[in-house]
């Protein structure tokens, strides 16, 4: 394939794993739209911006149960469906698994143009997949169509296996509505993430990677959750259901579906539900050694997770018993202290607003209760600090008592004439008015 824009020639003839590659275009498209080189060069020339999107890629897994002809028919049907839906050109490239990979990894790469292909060649952009509102809806619809087409081809080939485009939560909800407890237990696992080419290559070489380690841990947890869910489902199936009176419906209103909480029905109630690990069937045929080794690793990790869970549950039970005993002893001691406190004489207390600590009961002295305006300040209780208001009252009372005890100036003292023409009584101002343990303070002279 020669690229007219860059002048490079791309040769994929020696690429392994490619089964076939075929172009599909609308009926009114020109003849060159079914040629790989001509179509993609036209798609490149139709774009003017340097960061333009030339194509979209959809990767769809093909069932390993089908043979080569049946998988090719399914891939071509999916490509034609995209052409009829969006009026674009689509290239379907079917890939098969490598000699060292998983023997079930058959898939098809669907490369579709971003522009509509008509009688005049490349047209306008197909924006339905770019929109933030219609884009996710279109992807969900495409997943449903792929599942319907895959199941139709599986049924035509005589297989009972089916694929489901819904999420695990939606599938578990449907199984719960139909009363399939075992299906609910299997579908209540966490969804896994695609490893990718780099992580898969590292795993094949025996090297560790964060994504592969996370996938192994998640698979172990899912296996443990499925085993616990099946035990719980078995217990629920053995219980005799109680008959409940049916409520009459109003008019022709449809009956509501029962609301079932999957987490509550499948979550184990105690450590007894953490049983042995689920058995894994040994694989046979191509790549059986790789699959069996992966199963062994998962089984080992599952046993480790199970043992760790049992230890944690036992430790939690011991801690719960200790905490309960300690709480009981504290409650008993508090009850005894309360009984003893009821027999003690309690002083009378009144609620006053304290600017520092807020509203709290403060005892008042008998003198302050009888005469609050006598100038006598009640001393604070032992161990408590005076507030700013109490300090101000204390200083005011001491100053008042000091001036009351000081002798007054004799009224017969001759006045002193000032320069302004009026007489003023000569009076010496004290060195320091505020009383206290100041050595420089002296009383005013008469």
Backbone torsions as a table, in degrees:
resi	resn	phi	psi	omega
1	UNK	NA	121.2	-179.7
2	UNK	-98.0	129.9	179.2
3	UNK	-94.3	113.2	-178.3
4	UNK	-69.0	-26.6	-177.4
5	UNK	-75.0	-41.8	-178.0
6	UNK	-103.7	-17.0	-177.0
7	UNK	80.4	7.1	179.9
8	UNK	-87.6	153.0	177.6
9	UNK	-115.8	121.6	-178.6
10	UNK	-103.9	121.0	-177.5
11	UNK	-113.3	112.8	179.7
12	UNK	-109.4	17.3	-176.7
13	UNK	-70.3	-27.8	-179.8
14	UNK	-96.2	4.5	-180.0
15	UNK	-72.6	126.9	-178.2
16	UNK	-84.8	152.9	177.1
17	UNK	92.0	-8.4	-179.9
18	UNK	-89.5	117.0	-179.6
19	UNK	-84.2	-50.9	-178.8
20	UNK	-159.2	160.8	176.2
21	UNK	-145.1	123.7	-175.3
22	UNK	-139.4	144.4	-179.3
23	UNK	-99.0	146.4	176.3
24	UNK	-133.9	136.6	-176.9
25	UNK	-140.8	162.6	176.3
26	UNK	-62.1	165.1	-175.3
27	UNK	-68.2	-35.4	-178.5
28	UNK	-88.1	9.9	179.8
29	UNK	-75.6	153.4	177.4
30	UNK	-66.4	162.7	-177.6
31	UNK	-61.7	-33.0	-177.8
32	UNK	-69.0	-9.6	-179.2
33	UNK	-69.8	-15.9	178.1
34	UNK	-96.8	4.6	176.3
35	UNK	-101.0	131.4	-172.6
36	UNK	-62.4	-51.0	-175.9
37	UNK	-65.8	-45.6	-178.0
38	UNK	-66.0	-39.6	-177.6
39	UNK	-65.7	-48.5	-175.1
40	UNK	-73.8	-27.2	172.2
41	UNK	-68.5	-37.2	176.3
42	UNK	-67.0	-36.9	177.2
43	UNK	-65.3	-37.6	176.8
44	UNK	-67.9	-41.3	-177.6
45	UNK	-71.8	-21.2	-179.2
46	UNK	-76.2	-15.0	-178.2
47	UNK	-97.4	137.6	-179.5
48	UNK	-105.0	-29.3	-178.9
49	UNK	-82.2	148.7	-177.6
50	UNK	-73.7	-24.6	179.7
51	UNK	-105.2	27.2	-179.1
52	UNK	-72.5	150.5	175.2
53	UNK	-91.1	124.1	-175.3
54	UNK	-93.1	-36.2	-174.6
55	UNK	-150.0	164.0	171.7
56	UNK	-120.1	150.7	-178.6
57	UNK	-124.4	130.9	173.6
58	UNK	-119.5	126.0	179.3
59	UNK	-109.0	122.8	-175.7
60	UNK	-124.0	132.1	176.8
61	UNK	-78.1	137.0	177.9
62	UNK	-103.7	140.3	-178.6
63	UNK	-62.5	132.7	177.0
64	UNK	-73.0	-16.6	179.4
65	UNK	-70.4	-24.9	-179.7
66	UNK	-80.9	156.1	176.1
67	UNK	-85.1	-177.9	-174.0
68	UNK	-63.7	-43.0	-179.4
69	UNK	-66.2	-40.0	180.0
70	UNK	-68.4	-38.6	176.8
71	UNK	-66.2	-38.7	178.2
72	UNK	-65.2	-39.5	178.1
73	UNK	-64.0	-40.5	178.0
74	UNK	-65.1	-43.5	179.9
75	UNK	-63.6	-41.8	179.5
76	UNK	-67.6	-35.3	177.1
77	UNK	-64.7	-39.7	177.5
78	UNK	-65.4	-38.5	178.5
79	UNK	-65.4	-42.8	178.0
80	UNK	-64.8	-34.4	177.7
81	UNK	-62.7	-40.4	176.9
82	UNK	-66.7	-37.9	178.8
83	UNK	-63.8	-45.8	-179.6
84	UNK	-68.7	-29.8	-176.3
85	UNK	-77.2	-44.1	-171.2
86	UNK	-117.4	-2.5	-179.9
87	UNK	58.2	43.9	179.2
88	UNK	-119.5	169.3	174.8
89	UNK	-92.8	139.3	-174.8
90	UNK	-131.4	135.7	172.9
91	UNK	-110.9	124.9	-179.9
92	UNK	-104.0	112.6	178.6
93	UNK	-112.0	112.9	-177.7
94	UNK	-91.6	130.7	179.0
95	UNK	-118.1	147.7	176.0
96	UNK	-115.3	159.6	-178.5
97	UNK	-67.8	152.8	178.1
98	UNK	-77.4	173.6	-178.3
99	UNK	-67.8	-25.9	-178.9
100	UNK	-103.1	-0.4	-177.1
101	UNK	-97.2	-168.0	178.5
102	UNK	-72.6	127.6	-177.5
103	UNK	-69.0	-5.6	-179.6
104	UNK	-102.6	4.3	-172.7
105	UNK	-85.8	64.3	171.4
106	UNK	-92.1	131.6	-178.5
107	UNK	-153.6	166.9	179.9
108	UNK	-130.3	137.4	174.5
109	UNK	-99.3	118.1	179.3
110	UNK	-104.1	105.8	179.4
111	UNK	-98.9	117.7	-177.2
112	UNK	-120.5	143.3	179.1
113	UNK	-71.8	154.1	177.8
114	UNK	-86.3	-8.7	179.3
115	UNK	-112.7	151.6	176.4
116	UNK	-71.7	137.2	179.7
117	UNK	-106.2	117.0	-180.0
118	UNK	-123.0	-159.1	-178.4
119	UNK	-68.2	-27.8	179.7
120	UNK	-95.6	12.3	179.3
121	UNK	97.9	-139.0	-178.0
122	UNK	-71.9	129.8	-179.0
123	UNK	-109.9	-140.2	-176.5
124	UNK	-79.5	168.4	178.7
125	UNK	-73.1	141.6	172.9
126	UNK	-87.6	94.4	-170.8
127	UNK	-87.3	-0.7	-173.3
128	UNK	-65.1	-31.3	179.0
129	UNK	-85.1	-13.0	179.8
130	UNK	-88.3	-19.5	-176.5
131	UNK	-70.2	141.9	-178.3
132	UNK	-70.5	-23.7	-179.1
133	UNK	-93.8	-51.6	-177.1
134	UNK	-80.5	-21.4	-178.7
135	UNK	-61.0	-55.4	177.6
136	UNK	-60.6	-33.2	178.0
137	UNK	-67.1	-38.6	177.7
138	UNK	-66.4	-39.8	178.7
139	UNK	-63.7	-41.7	177.4
140	UNK	-63.4	-38.5	178.1
141	UNK	-67.3	-39.3	177.6
142	UNK	-63.2	-40.5	177.6
143	UNK	-61.6	-39.9	178.8
144	UNK	-65.9	-43.3	179.3
145	UNK	-64.8	-38.6	177.7
146	UNK	-63.3	-41.8	178.9
147	UNK	-64.8	-41.3	179.7
148	UNK	-64.5	-44.3	179.7
149	UNK	-65.8	-41.1	179.4
150	UNK	-64.0	-43.9	179.3
151	UNK	-65.7	-34.6	177.8
152	UNK	-66.2	-39.9	178.2
153	UNK	-71.1	-35.8	176.4
154	UNK	-65.3	-42.1	178.2
155	UNK	-66.5	-37.7	178.1
156	UNK	-66.3	-28.2	178.0
157	UNK	-85.8	-2.5	177.8
158	UNK	88.5	20.8	179.3
159	UNK	-102.8	145.3	178.5
160	UNK	-91.7	-10.0	179.5
161	UNK	-68.6	145.0	179.9
162	UNK	-136.3	154.9	175.7
163	UNK	-110.1	155.8	-178.0
164	UNK	-133.7	128.0	-178.3
165	UNK	-84.0	-9.9	-177.2
166	UNK	-75.4	162.8	176.5
167	UNK	-72.6	167.0	-179.5
168	UNK	-64.4	-36.8	178.6
169	UNK	-64.4	-41.9	178.0
170	UNK	-66.6	-39.1	177.8
171	UNK	-65.7	-41.0	178.6
172	UNK	-64.9	-37.7	176.6
173	UNK	-63.9	-40.8	176.5
174	UNK	-64.9	-38.8	177.2
175	UNK	-65.7	-36.1	178.9
176	UNK	-67.6	-37.1	178.6
177	UNK	-63.9	-37.2	179.7
178	UNK	-85.0	0.6	177.8
179	UNK	79.7	17.4	-180.0
180	UNK	-88.4	89.9	-177.3
181	UNK	-69.6	-36.7	178.7
182	UNK	-65.6	-39.3	176.5
183	UNK	-65.1	-36.8	176.5
184	UNK	-63.3	-40.9	179.9
185	UNK	-64.4	-39.4	-178.4
186	UNK	-73.2	-36.0	-174.7
187	UNK	-87.4	-2.7	-179.1
188	UNK	-90.0	26.4	179.3
189	UNK	-92.1	167.3	177.7
190	UNK	-81.5	139.8	179.1
191	UNK	-68.8	141.9	179.5
192	UNK	-88.9	165.9	178.9
193	UNK	-111.8	147.9	179.5
194	UNK	-68.2	130.3	-177.5
195	UNK	-69.3	-42.1	-176.7
196	UNK	93.0	171.1	-174.9
197	UNK	-69.4	-42.1	-175.6
198	UNK	-68.1	-46.9	-179.7
199	UNK	-65.5	-36.4	178.0
200	UNK	-66.1	-40.3	178.2
201	UNK	-64.6	-39.7	177.3
202	UNK	-64.9	-39.7	179.3
203	UNK	-65.9	-35.3	179.1
204	UNK	-69.1	-31.9	177.9
205	UNK	-83.3	-2.4	-179.7
206	UNK	85.0	9.0	179.4
207	UNK	-89.2	150.5	-178.2
208	UNK	-89.8	150.8	176.4
209	UNK	-146.6	152.9	-178.5
210	UNK	-63.1	-39.6	-178.3
211	UNK	-68.8	-40.1	178.8
212	UNK	-68.4	-39.9	178.0
213	UNK	-64.0	-41.1	176.9
214	UNK	-64.4	-36.2	178.2
215	UNK	-67.1	-39.5	178.3
216	UNK	-65.5	-43.0	178.8
217	UNK	-64.6	-41.1	179.0
218	UNK	-66.3	-38.4	177.3
219	UNK	-64.9	-38.2	177.5
220	UNK	-64.8	-44.0	178.6
221	UNK	-65.0	-38.5	178.1
222	UNK	-65.6	-40.2	178.3
223	UNK	-64.0	-40.0	177.2
224	UNK	-65.4	-41.6	179.2
225	UNK	-65.4	-39.6	178.3
226	UNK	-65.5	-41.6	178.7
227	UNK	-63.1	-43.6	178.0
228	UNK	-65.5	-39.2	179.1
229	UNK	-65.2	-37.0	177.9
230	UNK	-68.5	-37.4	175.5
231	UNK	-63.4	-42.6	178.6
232	UNK	-65.4	-40.4	178.3
233	UNK	-64.6	-36.8	177.4
234	UNK	-65.0	-40.6	177.7
235	UNK	-65.0	-40.5	179.6
236	UNK	-67.9	-35.7	179.6
237	UNK	-70.4	-27.1	179.7
238	UNK	-81.8	-16.3	178.3
239	UNK	-76.5	144.7	-179.9
240	UNK	-81.6	121.0	-179.4
241	UNK	-69.8	139.8	179.9
242	UNK	-87.9	137.5	-179.3
243	UNK	-75.2	130.4	179.1
244	UNK	-115.8	139.3	179.0
245	UNK	-66.9	136.8	-179.3
246	UNK	-81.9	137.1	179.7
247	UNK	-87.8	137.2	179.2
248	UNK	-69.5	139.4	178.7
249	UNK	-87.1	147.3	179.8
250	UNK	-86.8	116.0	177.3
251	UNK	65.8	-134.5	179.9
252	UNK	-105.8	26.4	-179.5
253	UNK	-67.8	131.5	179.8
254	UNK	-68.6	147.2	179.3
255	UNK	-72.6	142.3	-179.5
256	UNK	-80.9	151.7	176.7
257	UNK	-76.7	147.1	179.2
258	UNK	-66.3	138.1	179.0
259	UNK	-89.8	114.0	-175.3
260	UNK	-116.3	129.2	175.9
261	UNK	-91.7	111.3	-176.3
262	UNK	-69.1	-37.3	-177.6
263	UNK	-67.4	-38.2	-179.5
264	UNK	-73.1	-33.5	-177.1
265	UNK	-80.5	-21.2	-176.3
266	UNK	-109.0	-14.8	-178.6
267	UNK	-74.1	128.9	-179.0
268	UNK	-66.3	145.2	-177.4
269	UNK	-88.2	-25.7	179.8
270	UNK	-149.9	-176.9	-176.0
271	UNK	-73.6	-12.0	-178.1
272	UNK	-70.3	-20.5	-179.5
273	UNK	-81.2	-8.2	177.9
274	UNK	-82.9	87.1	-175.5
275	UNK	-93.4	-157.5	-178.6
276	UNK	-76.0	166.5	-177.2
277	UNK	-74.9	157.5	179.0
278	UNK	-74.2	146.5	-179.5
279	UNK	-77.9	141.6	178.9
280	UNK	-113.5	134.5	-178.4
281	UNK	-78.8	136.5	179.1
282	UNK	-75.0	135.5	-179.1
283	UNK	-83.0	154.2	177.7
284	UNK	-133.9	161.4	178.0
285	UNK	94.3	-153.0	-177.5
286	UNK	-66.6	140.3	179.7
287	UNK	58.8	28.1	-179.1
288	UNK	-68.9	-35.6	-178.3
289	UNK	-64.4	-43.7	179.7
290	UNK	-63.8	-44.3	-179.7
291	UNK	-65.7	-40.0	179.6
292	UNK	-67.4	-37.2	176.7
293	UNK	-64.5	-41.4	176.5
294	UNK	-63.1	-39.8	178.4
295	UNK	-64.8	-37.2	178.3
296	UNK	-65.4	-41.6	178.0
297	UNK	-62.8	-42.5	178.5
298	UNK	-64.4	-40.4	-180.0
299	UNK	-64.6	-40.6	178.7
300	UNK	-64.9	-45.1	177.3
301	UNK	-63.4	-34.9	178.4
302	UNK	-65.9	-41.1	177.8
303	UNK	-64.0	-40.2	179.2
304	UNK	-64.4	-41.8	177.9
305	UNK	-64.4	-38.6	179.3
306	UNK	-64.5	-45.4	179.5
307	UNK	-63.7	-41.5	178.6
308	UNK	-63.5	-39.7	179.0
309	UNK	-64.6	-40.3	178.2
310	UNK	-63.5	-41.8	179.3
311	UNK	-64.8	-42.0	-179.4
312	UNK	-65.6	-39.9	179.1
313	UNK	-65.7	-41.3	178.3
314	UNK	-63.8	-41.5	178.2
315	UNK	-64.6	-38.8	177.8
316	UNK	-65.4	-37.9	178.0
317	UNK	-65.3	-41.5	177.3
318	UNK	-64.2	-43.8	178.9
319	UNK	-63.3	-36.4	178.7
320	UNK	-66.1	-41.9	178.3
321	UNK	-64.4	-42.1	178.7
322	UNK	-63.8	-43.5	179.7
323	UNK	-64.9	-37.4	179.4
324	UNK	-66.3	-42.1	178.5
325	UNK	-64.3	-41.4	178.5
326	UNK	-64.2	-41.3	178.8
327	UNK	-64.6	-38.3	178.0
328	UNK	-64.1	-41.8	179.1
329	UNK	-65.3	-39.8	178.4
330	UNK	-64.7	-40.4	178.4
331	UNK	-65.2	-40.1	178.1
332	UNK	-64.6	-43.4	178.3
333	UNK	-63.6	-39.4	178.2
334	UNK	-65.6	-36.5	178.5
335	UNK	-66.4	-41.6	177.9
336	UNK	-63.7	-43.7	178.9
337	UNK	-63.4	-37.4	178.2
338	UNK	-66.9	-39.0	177.8
339	UNK	-65.0	-39.0	178.4
340	UNK	-69.7	-34.7	-178.0
341	UNK	-71.1	-25.8	-179.7
342	UNK	-66.7	-28.2	-179.3
343	UNK	-85.4	-6.1	-178.9
344	UNK	-87.2	144.1	176.2
345	UNK	-71.8	128.9	-178.2
346	UNK	-103.2	131.4	177.4
347	UNK	-68.7	152.8	179.1
348	UNK	-71.2	134.2	-177.8
349	UNK	-131.2	146.2	177.8
350	UNK	-124.5	153.9	-179.9
351	UNK	-90.9	122.4	175.8
352	UNK	-127.9	155.7	-179.4
353	UNK	-87.7	118.0	178.9
354	UNK	-105.0	124.8	-177.0
355	UNK	-67.5	-22.7	-176.0
356	UNK	-92.4	-45.8	-174.2
357	UNK	-111.1	5.7	178.7
358	UNK	83.1	-159.1	-176.8
359	UNK	-82.8	121.7	-179.0
360	UNK	-153.7	154.5	178.8
361	UNK	-71.0	125.1	-179.6
362	UNK	-125.8	127.2	178.5
363	UNK	-73.9	143.1	178.2
364	UNK	-116.3	144.0	-178.4
365	UNK	-75.6	156.4	-178.4
366	UNK	-62.2	-33.4	-177.9
367	UNK	-66.0	-42.6	-180.0
368	UNK	-67.9	-27.8	178.1
369	UNK	-70.3	-39.3	-176.0
370	UNK	-77.1	-45.7	-177.7
371	UNK	-135.1	96.8	-178.9
372	UNK	-79.8	-17.5	-177.8
373	UNK	-103.9	12.3	-177.7
374	UNK	-80.6	-7.1	-178.9
375	UNK	89.4	-2.6	179.8
376	UNK	-89.1	124.6	-178.4
377	UNK	-99.5	132.0	-179.8
378	UNK	-72.1	127.8	178.4
379	UNK	-65.9	146.7	-180.0
380	UNK	-70.2	161.1	177.6
381	UNK	-67.1	156.6	-179.4
382	UNK	-66.4	134.3	177.0
383	UNK	89.4	1.9	179.9
384	UNK	-117.8	147.6	-178.9
385	UNK	-92.1	147.0	177.6
386	UNK	-72.3	148.1	174.8
387	UNK	-86.8	173.6	178.6
388	UNK	-64.1	-36.3	177.8
389	UNK	-65.8	-41.1	179.1
390	UNK	-66.1	-40.5	177.0
391	UNK	-63.3	-39.8	179.3
392	UNK	-64.7	-42.5	177.7
393	UNK	-63.6	-38.6	179.0
394	UNK	-64.5	-45.6	179.1
395	UNK	-65.1	-39.3	179.1
396	UNK	-64.0	-40.8	179.6
397	UNK	-67.4	-41.2	179.0
398	UNK	-66.3	-39.4	179.0
399	UNK	-66.4	-40.1	178.6
400	UNK	-64.6	-41.5	178.6
401	UNK	-66.8	-35.8	179.9
402	UNK	-65.8	-44.9	179.5
403	UNK	-71.4	-26.3	177.1
404	UNK	-69.9	-39.1	-179.5
405	UNK	-77.9	-22.5	-176.4
406	UNK	-71.0	137.5	179.1
407	UNK	-70.8	145.8	179.9
408	UNK	-86.7	159.6	178.5
409	UNK	-72.8	142.4	-179.2
410	UNK	-65.5	136.5	-178.4
411	UNK	-71.1	-18.3	-178.3
412	UNK	-81.3	1.1	-179.8
413	UNK	-66.7	130.2	-177.3
414	UNK	-66.7	141.8	179.7
415	UNK	-72.6	158.5	179.1
416	UNK	-106.9	125.4	-179.2
417	UNK	-82.0	134.6	178.9
418	UNK	-98.0	171.0	-180.0
419	UNK	-72.7	-11.3	-178.8
420	UNK	-90.9	-4.0	175.1
421	UNK	97.7	3.5	177.2
422	UNK	-125.3	157.7	-176.6
423	UNK	-89.9	146.9	177.9
424	UNK	-138.4	141.2	179.7
425	UNK	-76.9	126.6	-179.2
426	UNK	-75.4	125.8	-177.4
427	UNK	-141.9	132.3	178.4
428	UNK	-87.5	130.7	179.7
429	UNK	-79.7	136.3	179.6
430	UNK	-64.5	152.8	179.7
431	UNK	-64.1	-36.5	-178.4
432	UNK	-149.5	117.9	-177.5
433	UNK	-76.5	-35.8	-173.6
434	UNK	-74.1	126.4	177.8
435	UNK	-73.8	162.5	178.1
436	UNK	151.6	-179.7	-177.0
437	UNK	-79.9	39.8	179.5
438	UNK	-85.7	122.0	-178.0
439	UNK	-67.5	-21.3	-179.1
440	UNK	-84.3	-8.6	-177.7
441	UNK	-78.1	137.2	176.3
442	UNK	-140.3	149.4	-179.1
443	UNK	-69.0	153.7	179.8
444	UNK	-65.4	141.0	179.9
445	UNK	-77.2	147.5	179.2
446	UNK	-72.9	NA	NA
